[in-house]
């Protein structure tokens, strides 16, 4: 099973973003690297406005400009975009059918935060396979900022 490590501050920022966006889904990118096979470290997050042209209460789309800016900033570094995060307003922190439909990049990590009545409840990490329509949970480790 793969492991993803994120700092308490990064997780708090993601959860805060979800609470602020409620009752809409929030979204953003996870930047980091694979330190060892199956062991990923998030070094920063890149929040994005939700650009979905569908119902933003149950769908998200990261702003293309945010993604391009992050990609440009990561040139000649050891970091890369390793996934994204989004919230599920009044739904559990597990992949939805909409998420599965949007899982185009199989290597991406999906961090999902459940928001219940504008309060962040739990965050879980997943890998999605659109072809088989399966999801694999990842172990989410939260550590102090200096430990990541």
Secondary structure, 3 states (H helix, E strand, C coil): CCEEEEEHHHHHHHHHHHHHHCCCCCEEEEEEEEEECCEEEEEEEEEECECCCCCCCCCCCECHHHHHHHHHHHCCCCCEEEEEEEEEECCCCCCCHHHHHCCCCCCCEEEEEEEECCEEEEEEEEEEECCCCEEEEEEEEEECHHHC
